[in-house]
Amino acid sequence: MSRRRTLSPKKKIALAVTAAAVAGSGAFALAATSNAANVQNASTSTVCQGLATALGNNESFIAAQKANPDAQSAARIANREAVVAEIKRKQEASGCQVGESVEAGGSGSAQSGGAAQAGGSAQDPQASQAATTAPATTAPANDTGGAGTAASGQQVCKGSTVTLSGEGGAPAASSNQFPAGTTLKVTNLDNNKSTTVKVTSVSGSCVLLNNAAFEQVREPGKFLIRRALIEKVG
């Protein structure tokens, strides 16, 4: 006769715990793989592209300030670092690759923006762009800007995309080509909404809108304006 070997209660508990641990680790691995597969990036999502562009411009601005510091650079850097952290939170909440950054093209370098701020002035955009810009021929309606309405002005930064700087406060813009006090009108040609705002700070792009200004012209769920008309009106 064969004798059946039985396990003690302690060994049964140990085996059960081991089995549960193996199953749990497998489930965790599957969940991690699934979550990684669901993460989007700038090449697959317009939302992610807008956030990545905003992050890239802010990081470029910080780098420019560090390369060409002045008396206010530390305060500006601290402010933009807070903006960077907020953009990364938005990337995570939107299912985007956290930390992905893309610098907007066709709008100059962040280095020139930092130098302009340090010197108190920017190069004359009217002179530098005279050969490539012309007065705007379209004057879309629905101007909702906080700096007063304006008719069409001189079109600038042709072909540039527009995204948000991530900064709070009243509607405003930042730029690496126009000094503080310049009035710009930004129109989203995809929904015909426009905002007229003043430049209040330097960025790494032709124009970045702060949160309040961007909300006035954005399409729902998007953080990037691909077809933008940018005009200098004052």
C-alpha positions as a Python dict, from the first residue, in 0.01 Angstrom:
ca = {
    (1, 'M'): (0, 0, 0),
    (2, 'S'): (121, 351, -76),
    (3, 'R'): (128, 612, 191),
    (4, 'R'): (-16, 954, 99),
    (5, 'R'): (210, 1233, 210),
    (6, 'T'): (28, 1520, 374),
    (7, 'L'): (145, 1875, 429),
    (8, 'S'): (137, 2041, 763),
    (9, 'P'): (-89, 2349, 807),
    (10, 'K'): (218, 2577, 817),
    (11, 'K'): (347, 2446, 484),
    (12, 'K'): (2, 2487, 327),
    (13, 'I'): (-8, 2852, 436),
    (14, 'A'): (343, 2915, 304),
    (15, 'L'): (254, 2766, -35),
    (16, 'A'): (-64, 2974, -54),
    (17, 'V'): (126, 3294, 25),
    (18, 'T'): (389, 3215, -238),
    (19, 'A'): (124, 3146, -502),
    (20, 'A'): (-54, 3470, -422),
    (21, 'A'): (271, 3666, -447),
    (22, 'V'): (352, 3515, -788),
    (23, 'A'): (3, 3589, -916),
    (24, 'G'): (18, 3943, -783),
    (25, 'S'): (352, 4017, -945),
    (26, 'G'): (220, 3885, -1275),
    (27, 'A'): (-87, 4107, -1254),
    (28, 'F'): (131, 4408, -1168),
    (29, 'A'): (354, 4340, -1467),
    (30, 'L'): (54, 4313, -1698),
    (31, 'A'): (-92, 4637, -1559),
    (32, 'A'): (240, 4818, -1601),
    (33, 'T'): (267, 4694, -1959),
    (34, 'S'): (-90, 4804, -2031),
    (35, 'N'): (-34, 5149, -1882),
    (36, 'A'): (289, 5193, -2080),
    (37, 'A'): (107, 5100, -2400),
    (38, 'N'): (-159, 5365, -2330),
    (39, 'V'): (88, 5652, -2279),
    (40, 'Q'): (74, 5897, -2569),
    (41, 'N'): (333, 6142, -2696),
    (42, 'A'): (366, 6445, -2919),
    (43, 'S'): (362, 6237, -3236),
    (44, 'T'): (35, 6062, -3153),
    (45, 'S'): (-168, 6327, -2969),
    (46, 'T'): (-236, 6695, -3032),
    (47, 'V'): (-290, 6747, -2659),
    (48, 'C'): (47, 6591, -2582),
    (49, 'Q'): (215, 6792, -2855),
    (50, 'G'): (83, 7118, -2713),
    (51, 'L'): (200, 7032, -2362),
    (52, 'A'): (538, 6912, -2489),
    (53, 'T'): (582, 7238, -2681),
    (54, 'A'): (488, 7443, -2375),
    (55, 'L'): (737, 7246, -2167),
    (56, 'G'): (1012, 7285, -2427),
    (57, 'N'): (967, 7661, -2449),
    (58, 'N'): (973, 7704, -2073),
    (59, 'E'): (1283, 7487, -2039),
    (60, 'S'): (1453, 7689, -2315),
    (61, 'F'): (1363, 8009, -2134),
    (62, 'I'): (1517, 7878, -1810),
    (63, 'A'): (1834, 7775, -1995),
    (64, 'A'): (1860, 8119, -2157),
    (65, 'Q'): (1820, 8294, -1822),
    (66, 'K'): (2093, 8077, -1670),
    (67, 'A'): (2324, 8149, -1965),
    (68, 'N'): (2262, 8526, -1955),
    (69, 'P'): (2160, 8608, -1596),
    (70, 'D'): (2061, 8950, -1472),
    (71, 'A'): (1925, 9084, -1144),
    (72, 'Q'): (1580, 8933, -1204),
    (73, 'S'): (1684, 8598, -1347),
    (74, 'A'): (1654, 8404, -1020),
    (75, 'A'): (1292, 8515, -976),
    (76, 'R'): (1205, 8440, -1338),
    (77, 'I'): (1364, 8096, -1318),
    (78, 'A'): (1179, 8011, -997),
    (79, 'N'): (851, 8116, -1160),
    (80, 'R'): (912, 7909, -1473),
    (81, 'E'): (1022, 7606, -1272),
    (82, 'A'): (681, 7614, -1104),
    (83, 'V'): (523, 7637, -1450),
    (84, 'V'): (728, 7336, -1567),
    (85, 'A'): (605, 7135, -1269),
    (86, 'E'): (244, 7226, -1352),
    (87, 'I'): (284, 7128, -1717),
    (88, 'K'): (424, 6790, -1612),
    (89, 'R'): (119, 6738, -1390),
    (90, 'K'): (-101, 6815, -1690),
    (91, 'Q'): (96, 6567, -1901),
    (92, 'E'): (38, 6294, -1645),
    (93, 'A'): (-332, 6378, -1609),
    (94, 'S'): (-374, 6374, -1989),
    (95, 'G'): (-205, 6037, -2031),
    (96, 'C'): (99, 6190, -2202),
    (97, 'Q'): (465, 6103, -2164),
    (98, 'V'): (571, 6303, -1860),
    (99, 'G'): (874, 6522, -1926),
    (100, 'E'): (851, 6510, -2305),
    (101, 'S'): (947, 6848, -2445),
    (102, 'V'): (946, 6990, -2796),
    (103, 'E'): (1065, 7338, -2880),
    (104, 'A'): (836, 7523, -3118),
    (105, 'G'): (996, 7574, -3456),
    (106, 'G'): (1015, 7881, -3674),
    (107, 'S'): (1017, 8128, -3388),
    (108, 'G'): (1377, 8201, -3301),
    (109, 'S'): (1586, 8072, -3012),
    (110, 'A'): (1544, 8095, -2638),
    (111, 'Q'): (1897, 8234, -2619),
    (112, 'S'): (1797, 8550, -2805),
    (113, 'G'): (1498, 8591, -2574),
    (114, 'G'): (1714, 8588, -2263),
    (115, 'A'): (1954, 8837, -2409),
    (116, 'A'): (1673, 9072, -2505),
    (117, 'Q'): (1532, 9072, -2154),
    (118, 'A'): (1872, 9130, -1996),
    (119, 'G'): (1937, 9426, -2223),
    (120, 'G'): (1595, 9576, -2173),
    (121, 'S'): (1503, 9566, -2541),
    (122, 'A'): (1451, 9326, -2829),
    (123, 'Q'): (1553, 9359, -3189),
    (124, 'D'): (1313, 9555, -3405),
    (125, 'P'): (1076, 9290, -3543),
    (126, 'Q'): (946, 9531, -3804),
    (127, 'A'): (1292, 9572, -3956),
    (128, 'S'): (1396, 9208, -3928),
    (129, 'Q'): (1077, 9072, -4079),
    (130, 'A'): (1005, 9334, -4343),
    (131, 'A'): (1107, 9099, -4621),
    (132, 'T'): (889, 8813, -4505),
    (133, 'T'): (577, 8973, -4359),
    (134, 'A'): (294, 9180, -4493),
    (135, 'P'): (-15, 9344, -4350),
    (136, 'A'): (-278, 9087, -4264),
    (137, 'T'): (-561, 9055, -4511),
    (138, 'T'): (-794, 8874, -4273),
    (139, 'A'): (-957, 9030, -3969),
    (140, 'P'): (-1147, 8751, -3793),
    (141, 'A'): (-1427, 8840, -3558),
    (142, 'N'): (-1489, 8732, -3197),
    (143, 'D'): (-1200, 8927, -3047),
    (144, 'T'): (-1220, 8854, -2677),
    (145, 'G'): (-885, 8992, -2565),
    (146, 'G'): (-834, 9180, -2242),
    (147, 'A'): (-619, 9457, -2394),
    (148, 'G'): (-892, 9611, -2606),
    (149, 'T'): (-1011, 9514, -2950),
    (150, 'A'): (-812, 9601, -3256),
    (151, 'A'): (-845, 9577, -3631),
    (152, 'S'): (-594, 9385, -3834),
    (153, 'G'): (-232, 9486, -3786),
    (154, 'Q'): (103, 9378, -3922),
    (155, 'Q'): (125, 9001, -3952),
    (156, 'V'): (433, 8862, -3776),
    (157, 'C'): (586, 8522, -3708),
    (158, 'K'): (414, 8370, -4008),
    (159, 'G'): (383, 7994, -3980),
    (160, 'S'): (443, 7980, -3605),
    (161, 'T'): (229, 7762, -3385),
    (162, 'V'): (99, 7899, -3054),
    (163, 'T'): (74, 7723, -2723),
    (164, 'L'): (45, 7820, -2358),
    (165, 'S'): (319, 7934, -2125),
    (166, 'G'): (144, 7783, -1825),
    (167, 'E'): (152, 8113, -1634),
    (168, 'G'): (-147, 8241, -1441),
    (169, 'G'): (-287, 8592, -1405),
    (170, 'A'): (-484, 8816, -1637),
    (171, 'P'): (-465, 8747, -2012),
    (172, 'A'): (-112, 8822, -2135),
    (173, 'A'): (163, 8695, -2363),
    (174, 'S'): (536, 8634, -2355),
    (175, 'S'): (773, 8658, -2649),
    (176, 'N'): (1137, 8638, -2754),
    (177, 'Q'): (1090, 8892, -3035),
    (178, 'F'): (875, 9169, -2891),
    (179, 'P'): (954, 9381, -2584),
    (180, 'A'): (720, 9418, -2288),
    (181, 'G'): (432, 9650, -2366),
    (182, 'T'): (389, 9534, -2727),
    (183, 'T'): (28, 9452, -2813),
    (184, 'L'): (-29, 9134, -3012),
    (185, 'K'): (-346, 8988, -3155),
    (186, 'V'): (-355, 8609, -3181),
    (187, 'T'): (-627, 8441, -3387),
    (188, 'N'): (-699, 8070, -3394),
    (189, 'L'): (-797, 8016, -3757),
    (190, 'D'): (-957, 7681, -3677),
    (191, 'N'): (-1235, 7838, -3468),
    (192, 'N'): (-1207, 8206, -3566),
    (193, 'K'): (-1151, 8316, -3206),
    (194, 'S'): (-894, 8583, -3124),
    (195, 'T'): (-745, 8755, -2824),
    (196, 'T'): (-556, 9084, -2803),
    (197, 'V'): (-298, 9094, -2526),
    (198, 'K'): (14, 9275, -2418),
    (199, 'V'): (356, 9114, -2394),
    (200, 'T'): (460, 9109, -2028),
    (201, 'S'): (761, 8875, -2022),
    (202, 'V'): (1018, 8686, -2228),
    (203, 'S'): (979, 8330, -2359),
    (204, 'G'): (1158, 8101, -2600),
    (205, 'S'): (902, 8151, -2877),
    (206, 'C'): (754, 8427, -3091),
    (207, 'V'): (446, 8431, -2871),
    (208, 'L'): (319, 8217, -2585),
    (209, 'L'): (-18, 8286, -2429),
    (210, 'N'): (-69, 8251, -2056),
    (211, 'N'): (-349, 8028, -1930),
    (212, 'A'): (-619, 8295, -1931),
    (213, 'A'): (-541, 8417, -2283),
    (214, 'F'): (-511, 8067, -2422),
    (215, 'E'): (-852, 7973, -2283),
    (216, 'Q'): (-1004, 8254, -2490),
    (217, 'V'): (-893, 8104, -2823),
    (218, 'R'): (-836, 7734, -2765),
    (219, 'E'): (-1035, 7445, -2904),
    (220, 'P'): (-1169, 7213, -2632),
    (221, 'G'): (-911, 6963, -2515),
    (222, 'K'): (-625, 7110, -2722),
    (223, 'F'): (-307, 7276, -2600),
    (224, 'L'): (-171, 7379, -2938),
    (225, 'I'): (-290, 7617, -3210),
    (226, 'R'): (-152, 7489, -3538),
    (227, 'R'): (-311, 7753, -3765),
    (228, 'A'): (-249, 8085, -3595),
    (229, 'L'): (-258, 8441, -3725),
    (230, 'I'): (-30, 8661, -3516),
    (231, 'E'): (-52, 9038, -3562),
    (232, 'K'): (135, 9328, -3404),
    (233, 'V'): (-126, 9592, -3337),
    (234, 'G'): (49, 9822, -3093),
}
